[in-house]
Amino acid sequence: MKKFWSILGVGTLSLSLIACSDDSGDSAENSSEDAVTIKVASWTFGTEEEMNLERLMLEEFEKEHPDIKVELDETISNDDWNGTLSAAASSGAMPDVFMIPQVPTALSNDWLMDLTELTADDEDFAHIPEVVKETVMHKDQVVALPVAQHFLGYFVNKNLFNEANLDVPQYGTDIETFKNAIKDVSDTPNGIAGTNHPFSIPDWYPSAVNNELGWYTFNEGTYQLDGQEFRDAVALSSDIISNKYGYETLTDEEKANFQGEDPEQVWQQGGVALKWDGTWGTADMLERLDFEWDFVGIPGGRTVIVNDYMGISKSSENAEAAYEFIKFMSFGEEGFTKRVELAEAEGKALNSLPVTTNEAMLDLYFDVLEVPGVRLAYENLDNAITEPVKIVPGFAQSRWEAPTGVAVDDKPNATINELIDAFTRGKLKLEDYSQQLDALAEQSYEDAVSKLE
């Protein structure tokens, strides 16, 4: 897969940590006196009462690194993450380590340290999948680090297909087989929907049928929203809606045929055959579901990756300690091994896939959460794509937020997302607006890029 662009990264945080390093190599008592200090902002640590896996990992980090202490700082607010980071930067109180909601925003604000030298000879960093490493690059510099990883795609209820004497969709199935599977298994009057909803199809479909395209057609700084692949994507989404194959687009009367009060409950009760979701839910599925299921990704077998990211502040005086902390909490083998041990010992769910191609780390993970389709997704990383929400400049505008000047229902100036929704519901024709849509998406991207130059 070609690079989306040469930057990326993000996640989000809202707590602060402090780590300290012992230069003397003496006793633990001296270590606490000679420690260096870093601040880390992250939403992932929850409360002391919850004592989630991240807090347990934090304690282990301090044990394994007696020269580093951790102090939580909640001055970066979840309600206005970028705003409070900006305020911290202006007042000279920037955390050393922080989660990044949008990497382009962090770059345009000049918050991020160049981590190229820190990562250059690090074996753990070298094992990060190449497609993910590309997402943390900007102008040939490493500007962020991936701290969590998930795959997007479909989960299949095998029982529904077996009971209907239909072939169960497999990982990497072709697009026609996928379409027919949704159609053939659907039985709305008897409470069976082919899928949960059709709204993600315009995002993944183009990359599934054309290796030169990425998510929502984006690749190498351009969109192809006026191309055949996007037209076919909208047509499939529209077909699922009009033929009542998607649970979430059914009427209330039709939904009354299903068990469950919401889409997730309907899936859990066995009423959805192919559910669009992320692998963050696999631990819960293994515990909760009483039917056979698997992860089958998207048609064609391209792995769709979603990462969270952390950065180190340009103003940090303790970058090496900050880097060791991030690595232990995410892609480093030492830390990940401890994470698996803690999860098993404390009954905590592993809430991220390994951000690595290290086979030993992957084996550790799959010994705990064995999902065959997820393993296959790792085997297909050479042709993977990355969801661009956190990493491509202006993507939120290009995909959802930019006003189009087109009237839809009672909206005189519908957004891009509202326009695409109107296409899928048959209210407007894509071919009448495709060139305008493509130009607007590319302009949103170029405007965002210009702020980084």
N, C-alpha and C positions, 0 to 999 in steps of 0.2 A: 504494500500500500504506500502510495506517495505521501509525503508529509502534508498535513492539513495546512500548516503554516509553521514557522519555526519557533512558536512559543507555546505555552500551555501551562496549565497547572491549576489547582485550586481545591479547596475543601473549605471548611469553615471551622472556627475555633472560638472559644470564649473563656478560657481560663489561662492563668499564667503560671509558669513553673520557673524554678531557679535551679541551675545546676552548677556544681563547683568542682574544680579540678585541683588535685594535690600535686604540686610541682616537686615537693621534697621527697616523696616516696617513703616517708616515715610512718609513724603509727596513725591509727584512725583519729586519735585526738588532734594530732598536728594537722591531719587532712582537713578537718572541719575548720581549723584556724586559717589555713592557707588557701581555702577554696576560691575559685573564680565563680562568678554569678552570671547566669543567663535568665532571661524571662521568656516564657512560652505562652502564647494565647491559643486556646482551643476549646471548642464546645463539647468535646468528646468525653470529658472527665466526670460529668454528672455531679452528684453530691457525695459528701463523705458518708452519708447514711446508706446510699445505694452501693457504694464501693464496687463500681463496675469494673470490667476487665481492664480498662485504660488506667484506672487508679491503681489497680493491683500491679500492672506493668510498671507504673511510675515508681512504686515502692521497690520493685525488683531492680529497676535501673539504678536507684540509689545504692542498693546492696552491692550490685555488680560494679558500680563506679563510686567508691567511697569518697572520691574527691569531688563529687558532684551532689549538690543538694537541690531540691525542687520546692519551689514556693509558688502557690497558685495566686494568680492576679486576675480578677474579674473586671478590669477596667475597660476591656474591649467588649462591647455590647452586641449580643445577638440581634437586637432590634435595629442596629445601625452599624454593622461591622466595619464597612469601609469608612464611614464617617468618624467613628471613634479611633480607627487606626490613623486617619489623617490628623485628628486632634493630637494623638500621641506623638506622631512624627513632628508636628509643629512645636510641641512643647519639649522635645528632646527626650521623650519617655517611651520610645518605640520598643516593643518587646523584641528580644533577640530572635525568637522563633514564633511564627504565626501562621495560622491557616489562611488560605487565599481563596476567597469566593470566585474571583475572576482574575486570572493571571495578567491579562492585558491591563486591567485597572491598576494592579500592583506595579506593573512596569511603567505605566504612564505617570504614576505618582513617585517614581524613582525610589521605591522602598526596598528593592531586592538586591542582595549581594551576588556577585559573580562567584559561583561555586565550582568553577571548572577545575581549579587546582585541587580542591578538597576531594573531588570525585575521581580525579584522573587515574589514580593507582589503586582505587578501592575495588576489591573483588566483588563485594556485595552489590555495589552500584553497577558493575559490569554485567551482573546477572539480571538486571532489570530488562524486561522485554524491549527490543529495539524500538518498536512502535510507540512504547510509552516513553522511552528516553527522548525520542524526537519531540514529544510534547513539552518537555521541560527546557528546550533549547530556544534561545533568542540571540540572533547575530553571533552564532557559534559559541555562545556562552551557556553554561548550565545555570538557570536562574531560579529553579524550584525543584522540589523533590516529591515524588509520589508517596503518599502515606497510607493509601487504601486503594483497593481495586475491586471492581464488580464487573460482571458481564450482563449485557442486556439480551433479551430474546424471549422465546416462547417456552413455556412448560406444558407438557402434554399429560393429560389424564388418559393413561393407557386403557383403563377399564372401559371407558366409554366406547372406544374403537373396537376393542375385543368383543364387547357385548353386542355391538352392531355388526359384527363379522366384517369389519373394515381393517385395512392395513394400518398399523400404528405409524404415524409420522416419525421419521428418524432424524438425527442430527445431520444437517446438510442436505435435506431433501430438496428437490427442484421446485421451482415456483408453481408449476402446474399441479404437481402432486399436493402441494400445500393448499392451493385454492380449492381443489376437489375435496380434500380432507375436511375443510371447514364446511363446505356445502353439504357433503354427504352425511356428516355426523350430526348436523343441526336438526333439532326436533323441538321447536318452540312450544307447541301445545303440550308436550310431555316434559318440559323443563330442562331441555338440553340446548345450549348455545354453542356454536362452533368456536367462538372466541369471546373474550370479554369486551373488547372495543376495537374499532378500526382506526383510531386517531394516530397511532404510531406508524402506520404503513407509509405515508409520504416521507417519513424520515429514513426508514431502513431500506425500503424497496429499491431505490435506484442503485445502491451499492451491492444489492443482492444479485442484480441482473447485469451489472457492468462494473468490472474491476477497476475501471478508470475513474469511478465516482466514489465519493464518500457519503457520509451521513447528510441527508437532505441535499444531495448532489454536490456538496462542497468538496473541492479539491484544488490545491495549489492556488488559492486566492480567487477562485471563480466559482460561480454557481451555474447550474444547467437546468433551471426551473422551466425553461421553455423547450426542454428536450422530451423525447418520447418516453424515457424512463419515468420522469415525474408525471407525465400524463397517464401512464399505465398505473402508477401508484395511486393516483387520485381515483382512477376508474375502479380499482379493486376495492378501495375503501368505500366508495359509493355503492358498489355491488353488495358488500356486506351489510351496509345500512338498509338499502332498499329491500333486500331479501330476508331481513330479520335474522341474520346470522350472528349478530353481535349483541350480547346481553345489555350493555350499557346504553344502547340506542333504541331499545324496545320501549313500548308504551307501558305505563303503569299496569294496565290490564294484562298485557302480555307477561310482564314480570311476575304477576301473581301466580303463574304456573310453576315458578321456581322456588326452591327452598333457600331461605336466607334473606336477610334484610338489606344487604349491600353486596356489591360485586365480589368482595373478598369472601364473604360467607357463602355466596353461591358457588364459588370455586371450591371452597373447603367441603361443601356438601355434595360435590360431584356434578354440578350443573354446567360447568364450562370445560370444553374439550382442549382448547389451546389458549393458555393464558399468557398475555404479554406482561413481563415483569423483569426485575433484576435479581441477581443471585444473592442479594442481601437477605432474601427471605428463605434461603434453602435450609438453614438450621431449624427454623420454625416449621417448615414443611415436613422435614424428616420426623419431627416430634408429633405433629398434629394430624397429618393426612392419613386416612385409612384406606386409600386406594393406591394402585401402582402409578408412578409418575416418573418423569425424567425431564431434563433440560435439553431442548432441541435447537436452541439458538434461532437464527434466521435462515430462511431458505438459501441454499448455496454454500452454507458452512462458514461464512466469514464471521470471525469473532468480533463482537462489538464491545469495546472496553470503556468503562467509566472509572476515572480516578479522582481521588481527593489529593490535594497538594498542600505542602508547607513551604515557606520560604524563610530565609535568614536575613534579618534586617541589615541594610547597608551600614548602619551605624553600630552594629554589634562589635564589641571588643573581644568577644570570646567565641568566635566562629567555629573553632574546632570542637569545643564542648557542645555547642549547639548542634553541630553536624552529628556527633556521636549520639546525642539524645534522639534526634529524628530517626537515625538509622536503627537504633535499638527498638524504637516504637513501631517500626514499619518494615522496611525491606531487608534489614540485616538478619543473617542466619542466627546469630546468638540470641537476639531479641525474639525472633519468631519462634524459635525452639522453646523459649521460656513462655511465650504466649500460649502455645498449644498445651504445655504442661499445666499452666494456671487454669486454662479453660476446662480441662478435664478434672483437675483437682477441686475446683471451686464451683463446678456446674454452670459455667458461663458459656454463652454462645460465641463462636468465632464469627465476628461480624465483618470480616473482610477476606477476600481471596488473597493468596500470597502474591506480592508484587515482585515476582521473580520467575526465572526459568530454572532455578536451582532444583534439581530433581530430588534432592534430600528434603528440601523444604516442602515441595509439592507432595511427596510421599507422606510426610508428617500430617499435612492438611487432610489428604484424602483418607488417611487411616481413621480420621475423626468424622469427616463429612464426605462420604463416598457418593457422588452423583456422576454416573458415567458420562453424561453429556457435557458436564463442566470440564471433565478431564479431556474430552475430545476438543473442547474449545481451546484449551491450552496447547494442544497439538497443532492447532491451526493459527497460531499467532503470527506466522510469517505473512499471512494475508489479512491481518486484522485491521480494523478501523477504530478510531477513537471518537466517542461522542464529543462534539465541539463546544458544548454549552459553556464550560469553564475556561476554554483555552483559545478559541478563535475570536479575534477582535470583532465586536459588533454583532455577535451571533444572535443575541437576544432580540436585537432590532431586526435582523435579517429574517428570523424565523417567526417571531411573534408580535413584536411591539410597534414596528414602524407603521405610521398611518398611510393608507393607500389612496385616499381621496375618492374611494368607491363607496357607494351607499349599499348597505346590507340590512334588510329589515328596517328597524328604527334607528340604525346607526348611519349617519350621513357620511362619516369618514372612518370606515372600518379599518382595523389593523390587519396586518398580513395574516395573522392566525385566524381572525374572523373571516377573512376572504377565503382562505383554504377550507375552512369549515363549511362555508357556503358552497364551494365546489363539490365537496364530498356529499353534501345533503341535496345536491341537485338544484340549488337555488340560483346559481350562476354557472356559466360555462368557463372552464379553465382556459380554453383556446382563445377566448376573447380578451384575456388579461395576462397570459403567460409571459409575454415579452416585458410588459410593464412590471410584473412581479419579479422577474429575474433582474431587471435593471435596478429596482429598488433594493433588492437584497444585496447586490454587488456594491451599490452606492453606500449602504449602511456599513458594509465591511471596509470599504476604502476610507470612509470618514473616520472609523475607529483606528485604522492603521496609521493614518496621518498624525494622530495624537502621540504615536510612539516614536516618531522620527525626529 
